[in-house]
């Protein structure tokens, strides 16, 4: 076997086993697929070997992939033949709407009037002063800004993508949408988008997440969605949602909430979320006449991070910093730090970094931020790590809780525990920066959904 570990356990829908990077088998719902079935139309004889890195003729284009869902060795379509035609149809429709004036005008209007874009780039003055006071360096210290995705309709960045994909589903003639959610933010956003567009919506959610995020479950039901519980967490809900989609391909659209899965899903999610970075560039120009020096975002599977980062990939003077969930500590085994300690494999239809054991079996992730509990990251995020364009660090559960309480007290903003991981890393980042440096942190969601968790596990008893 090659050194690349490939996940092959029976539960997830998409998985493959490779020998020297050659496809030898594929399994769907425990049923073997014949060897001669075409598993991916992005692995052609003219392509470089799966493990190779393309020649860097243009740095910006190099970082943006090959246009077919591959970023170096990451990405692709590791799916059975039955899904190739729906994915090709989806890719064709996505390519069309990217340049379709009518679609783009409708989406832009909805983002403005329904979602509430553009979201502010907010100068966190008291948080800036806090770090200035505790810094060991002399001078003014860096300035900290928050990209306020928590002010979007439904309370997070998830609505940007949910709305765009729901519009595509409607164009494809689908009457029903299925989705999977962890923290519930994508589920709420999908339910809202489907209500707006008069589509049936079913959201799959893990039993442990339903217990933690009861307010979002109620919101989804109020918006007209059917919420189906799945034993386990987000990864289990994702497998079940995809399984349900495969059984109803003629009428159902699978609305992915993050930058994972077979091509074109990761590119679609990233494209619809890239509005975050585009606004940030424009707002930075207006506020201080330049670009941010550092962009910081939490990383679960990667949608909010890529939404902020992608616009700046070609700006080598802008640092991109992603913060994963270290949970109870990297040595505890209870974390979601895929990039920090994971290995490369195939899961849910594409190649990326995964949390897996020596036999390639997927490990259970953990984070106090439920939306970060996924055992992998998107192919583009994986490539940003391997190419060195982005930096990745970790923050523990307790550090995230402390950062959440700090921002709440200093700025009157309660961030989601997912976004709090990015805020937590400021403790280590700020002392290393020059005076006057401009830092933008993606506040990707609001923390209303996490109040019960904060009371149970984080807030001092005197505050409860």
C-alpha positions in Angstrom: 0.0 0.0 0.0 1.1 3.6 -0.6 1.8 5.8 2.4 -1.5 7.7 1.9 -4.1 6.2 4.3 -7.5 5.8 2.8 -10.6 5.5 5.0 -12.6 2.4 4.1 -15.0 1.7 7.0 -18.5 0.7 6.1 -20.5 3.7 7.4 -19.6 6.7 5.2 -21.1 6.7 1.7 -18.0 7.5 -0.4 -14.8 5.7 0.1 -12.1 4.1 -2.0 -9.0 2.0 -1.6 -5.9 2.8 -3.6 -2.7 1.0 -4.4 0.1 3.2 -5.8 -2.7 5.8 -6.4 -4.7 3.5 -8.7 -8.4 2.9 -8.1 -9.2 -0.7 -7.3 -12.5 -0.6 -5.5 -15.4 1.6 -4.4 -18.1 0.9 -1.9 -21.6 2.6 -1.5 -23.7 1.7 1.5 -21.7 -1.4 2.0 -22.2 -2.7 -1.6 -19.1 -3.1 -3.8 -19.0 -1.3 -7.1 -17.5 -3.2 -10.0 -13.9 -2.4 -10.9 -14.7 -1.1 -14.4 -17.1 1.6 -13.2 -15.6 5.0 -13.7 -15.2 6.6 -10.3 -13.9 10.0 -11.3 -13.9 12.0 -14.5 -11.2 14.4 -13.2 -8.5 11.7 -13.1 -7.5 11.6 -16.8 -4.5 10.0 -18.4 -3.3 13.5 -19.3 -3.4 14.6 -15.7 -0.3 14.5 -13.4 -0.1 11.7 -10.9 -2.5 12.0 -8.0 0.3 12.7 -5.5 2.1 15.3 -7.6 2.1 19.1 -7.3 1.5 21.1 -10.5 4.2 23.4 -11.9 3.9 27.0 -10.6 3.6 29.0 -13.7 1.4 31.6 -12.0 1.2 31.8 -8.3 -2.3 33.1 -8.0 -3.7 30.5 -10.5 -1.6 27.8 -8.8 -3.3 28.5 -5.5 -6.8 28.4 -7.1 -6.5 24.9 -8.4 -6.9 23.4 -11.8 -10.6 24.4 -12.3 -11.7 20.7 -12.1 -11.9 20.6 -8.3 -8.3 19.5 -7.7 -5.8 21.4 -5.7 -2.5 19.5 -6.1 -3.3 16.0 -4.9 -6.4 17.1 -3.1 -10.1 17.1 -4.2 -11.5 15.2 -7.1 -14.7 13.0 -7.5 -14.3 9.7 -5.6 -17.9 8.6 -6.2 -19.8 5.7 -7.9 -21.0 5.9 -11.4 -24.6 6.6 -10.4 -23.6 10.0 -9.1 -21.4 11.1 -12.0 -24.3 12.3 -14.1 -26.0 14.4 -11.3 -22.6 15.9 -10.4 -21.9 16.8 -14.1 -25.3 18.4 -14.4 -24.6 20.4 -11.2 -21.2 21.4 -12.4 -22.6 22.6 -15.7 -25.3 24.6 -14.0 -22.9 26.1 -11.6 -20.5 27.2 -14.4 -23.5 28.8 -16.2 -24.8 30.8 -13.2 -21.4 32.2 -12.4 -21.7 34.3 -15.5 -25.5 34.6 -15.8 -26.6 38.2 -15.3 -30.1 37.3 -14.2 -29.0 34.8 -11.6 -26.3 37.1 -10.2 -28.6 40.0 -10.1 -31.2 38.0 -8.1 -28.5 36.6 -5.8 -27.0 40.1 -5.2 -30.4 41.5 -4.4 -31.3 38.7 -2.0 -27.9 39.0 -0.2 -28.6 42.8 0.2 -32.3 42.8 1.1 -32.8 39.4 2.7 -29.4 38.5 4.2 -28.4 42.0 5.1 -25.1 42.3 3.3 -22.7 43.9 3.4 -21.8 43.0 6.9 -19.7 45.6 8.8 -15.9 45.5 9.3 -16.0 46.6 12.9 -13.1 48.1 14.7 -12.9 46.3 18.1 -11.5 49.3 20.0 -11.7 47.9 23.5 -10.3 44.5 22.4 -7.5 46.4 20.7 -6.9 48.3 23.9 -6.9 45.2 26.0 -4.1 43.6 24.0 -2.2 46.9 23.9 -2.3 46.9 27.7 -1.1 43.4 28.3 1.4 43.4 25.4 5.1 43.2 26.5 6.1 45.4 23.5 6.2 49.2 23.5 4.0 51.3 21.2 0.5 51.1 20.1 0.2 47.4 19.0 -2.0 46.1 16.2 -5.6 47.1 15.5 -8.2 44.4 15.6 -11.3 44.4 13.3 -14.1 41.9 13.3 -15.9 40.8 10.1 -19.4 40.7 11.4 -20.9 37.6 9.8 -22.8 37.1 13.0 -25.1 40.0 11.9 -26.2 38.1 8.8 -29.8 36.8 8.6 -30.0 33.5 10.6 -26.9 34.6 12.6 -23.9 33.2 10.6 -22.1 33.1 7.3 -24.0 29.9 6.3 -26.9 31.8 4.7 -24.6 33.1 1.9 -24.1 29.6 0.5 -27.5 28.2 1.4 -29.3 30.8 -0.6 -27.0 30.5 -3.6 -27.3 26.7 -3.8 -31.0 26.7 -3.1 -31.4 29.0 -6.1 -29.4 26.5 -8.2 -31.6 23.6 -6.9 -34.7 25.5 -8.0 -33.2 26.0 -11.5 -32.5 22.3 -11.7 -36.1 21.6 -11.1 -35.6 20.0 -7.7 -38.6 20.2 -5.3 -36.8 18.9 -2.3 -33.6 19.8 -0.5 -31.7 17.7 2.0 -28.8 18.9 4.2 -26.7 17.9 7.2 -25.9 20.2 10.1 -23.7 20.1 13.2 -24.1 23.3 15.2 -27.4 23.9 13.4 -26.4 27.1 11.7 -26.3 25.6 8.2 -29.6 23.8 8.9 -31.3 27.0 9.9 -29.9 28.8 6.9 -31.0 26.0 4.5 -34.4 26.0 6.1 -34.8 29.7 5.7 -33.6 29.6 2.0 -36.0 26.8 1.2 -38.9 28.7 2.9 -38.1 31.8 0.8 -38.0 29.8 -2.4 -40.9 27.5 -1.6 -39.0 24.2 -1.4 -39.3 21.2 0.8 -36.5 20.9 3.3 -35.1 17.9 5.3 -32.2 18.5 7.7 -30.3 15.5 9.2 -28.6 16.2 12.5 -26.7 14.0 15.0 -28.4 13.1 18.2 -25.7 14.7 20.4 -25.8 17.9 18.4 -29.6 18.1 18.7 -29.3 17.9 22.4 -26.6 20.7 22.5 -28.3 23.0 19.9 -32.0 22.7 20.8 -32.7 26.4 19.9 -31.6 25.9 16.3 -33.6 22.7 16.0 -36.7 24.7 17.0 -35.8 27.4 14.5 -35.5 24.9 11.7 -38.9 23.4 12.5 -40.4 26.9 12.7 -39.1 27.6 9.3 -40.8 24.5 7.9 -38.0 22.0 7.8 -38.2 18.4 8.8 -35.4 17.6 11.2 -34.3 14.0 11.2 -32.1 12.7 14.0 -29.1 10.4 13.3 -27.2 8.5 15.9 -23.9 10.3 16.4 -22.6 13.7 15.3 -22.2 15.8 12.1 -20.1 13.3 10.2 -22.9 10.7 10.7 -25.6 13.1 9.8 -23.6 14.0 6.6 -23.4 10.4 5.6 -27.1 9.9 6.1 -28.0 13.0 4.2 -25.9 11.9 1.2 -27.4 8.5 1.4 -30.9 10.0 1.3 -30.0 12.1 -1.7 -28.6 9.1 -3.6 -31.9 7.4 -3.1 -33.9 10.3 -4.5 -31.7 11.8 -7.3 -34.6 12.7 -9.6 -36.3 15.0 -7.1 -33.8 15.9 -4.4 -30.9 18.3 -4.1 -28.1 17.8 -1.6 -27.1 21.2 -0.2 -23.6 21.0 1.2 -22.9 23.5 3.9 -19.1 23.4 3.8 -16.1 23.0 1.4 -16.0 19.2 1.5 -17.3 16.5 -0.8 -16.9 15.7 -4.5 -16.4 18.4 -7.1 -18.1 20.8 -7.6 -19.5 21.0 -4.0 -16.3 22.5 -2.4 -15.9 25.1 -5.2 -19.6 26.1 -5.0 -19.5 26.7 -1.3 -16.3 28.6 -1.5 -17.6 30.8 -4.4 -20.8 31.7 -2.5 -18.8 32.4 0.7 -16.1 34.4 -1.1 -18.3 37.5 -0.7 -16.9 37.7 2.8 -13.3 38.4 1.5 -14.5 40.6 -1.3 -16.3 42.9 1.1 -13.3 42.8 3.5 -10.9 44.0 0.7 -13.3 46.9 -0.2 -14.0 47.9 3.4 -10.3 47.8 4.3 -9.6 50.2 1.4 -12.3 52.5 2.6 -11.3 52.4 6.3 -7.5 52.7 6.1 -6.6 52.9 2.5 -4.9 49.5 2.2 -5.3 45.8 2.9 -5.4 43.7 6.1 -2.0 42.5 7.3 -3.4 39.3 8.9 -6.7 37.4 8.4 -7.8 35.0 11.1 -10.6 32.5 10.9 -11.6 29.3 12.7 -11.3 26.1 10.7 -13.7 23.1 11.1 -14.0 21.9 7.5 -13.2 25.3 6.1 -16.1 27.3 4.7 -15.8 30.5 6.7 -12.0 30.5 6.5 -12.0 30.1 2.7 -14.8 32.7 2.5 -12.4 35.2 4.0 -9.1 33.9 2.6 -9.8 33.3 -1.0 -9.9 36.9 -2.2 -6.4 37.4 -0.8 -4.7 34.2 -2.0 -2.6 36.3 -4.5 -1.6 38.9 -1.9 1.6 37.5 -0.5 1.8 40.4 2.0 -1.4 39.3 3.7 -1.0 36.5 6.2 -3.8 33.8 6.3 -4.2 32.2 9.7 -6.6 29.3 10.4 -7.3 28.1 13.9 -8.5 24.5 14.5 -10.2 23.1 17.6 -7.7 21.4 20.0 -10.5 20.3 22.2 -9.2 18.9 25.4 -5.7 18.9 24.1 -3.9 17.3 21.1 -2.6 14.5 23.3 -6.1 13.7 24.7 -7.4 12.3 21.4 -10.5 14.5 21.9 -10.0 17.3 19.4 -10.8 18.3 15.8 -7.3 19.4 14.8 -7.2 17.7 11.4 -4.4 19.8 9.9 -2.3 19.6 13.0 -2.2 15.8 13.4 -4.2 14.3 10.5 -3.2 12.3 7.5 -4.3 12.3 3.8 -7.1 10.1 2.7 -10.5 10.0 1.0 -13.8 10.6 2.8 -17.2 11.8 1.6 -16.1 11.9 -2.0 -12.8 13.8 -2.1 -9.1 13.6 -1.0 -8.0 15.8 1.9 -6.5 15.7 5.4 -8.5 13.5 7.8 -8.5 12.3 11.4 -7.9 8.6 11.0 -6.1 5.7 12.8 -3.3 3.5 11.4 -5.8 1.4 9.6 -7.4 4.4 7.9 -10.6 4.3 10.1 -12.1 7.7 10.8 -11.7 9.0 14.3 -14.4 10.7 16.3 -13.7 14.5 16.4 -14.4 16.7 19.5 -14.8 20.4 20.1 -16.9 22.6 22.4 -17.8 24.4 19.1 -20.1 21.8 17.6 -19.7 23.2 14.1 -16.0 22.4 14.2 -16.6 18.7 14.9 -15.8 17.2 11.5 -13.0 14.6 10.9 -11.7 16.3 7.8 -11.1 19.6 6.0 -11.8 20.7 2.5 -9.4 20.0 -0.4 -8.5 23.7 -0.9 -7.8 24.1 2.8 -5.6 21.0 2.7 -3.7 22.5 -0.2 -3.2 25.8 1.5 -1.5 23.9 4.3 0.7 21.8 2.0 1.7 24.7 -0.2 2.5 26.9 2.8 0.3 29.7 1.7 -1.8 29.6 5.0 -0.7 29.0 8.6 -2.7 26.8 10.9 -2.7 26.7 14.7 -5.0 25.4 17.4 -7.1 26.6 20.4 -8.5 24.5 23.2 -12.1 24.3 24.4 -11.2 26.4 27.5 -9.3 29.0 25.4 -12.3 29.4 23.2 -14.7 29.8 26.2 -12.4 32.5 27.6 -12.2 34.3 24.3 -16.0 34.2 24.0 -16.4 35.8 27.5 -13.7 38.4 26.8 -15.3 39.7 23.6 -18.7 39.6 25.3 -17.5 41.8 28.2 -15.3 44.2 26.2 -17.4 44.7 23.0 -20.9 43.6 23.9 -20.7 40.9 21.1 -21.4 37.3 22.0 -19.6 35.2 19.4 -20.3 31.6 18.5 -17.9 29.1 20.2 -16.6 28.2 16.7 -15.6 31.8 16.0 -14.2 32.0 19.5 -11.4 29.7 18.5 -10.1 32.3 16.1 -10.4 35.0 18.7 -8.6 32.9 21.2 -5.5 32.8 19.0 -5.1 36.5 19.4 -3.4 35.9 22.7 -0.5 34.3 20.9 -0.7 36.3 17.6 -0.9 39.9 18.9 2.5 40.0 20.7 4.2 39.0 17.5 2.8 41.8 15.3 4.1 45.3 14.6 2.5 48.4 15.9 -0.4 49.5 13.7 -0.8 46.1 11.9 -4.4 45.5 10.8 -5.9 42.2 11.9 -9.3 41.0 10.7 -11.0 38.2 12.6 -14.0 36.5 11.0 -16.7 36.5 13.6 -18.5 33.8 11.6 -21.6 33.4 13.9 -23.4 34.7 16.9 -23.3 32.8 20.2 -27.0 32.6 21.2 -27.0 28.9 20.3 -24.1 28.3 22.8 -25.5 29.9 25.9 -26.5 26.6 27.5 -23.0 25.2 26.8 -21.4 28.3 28.3 -23.5 28.0 31.4 -22.8 24.3 31.8 -19.1 24.3 31.0 -17.6 27.7 30.9 -19.2 30.6 32.7 -18.3 31.2 36.4 -21.2 30.2 38.6 -21.6 33.8 39.8 -22.7 34.7 36.2 -25.3 32.0 35.9 
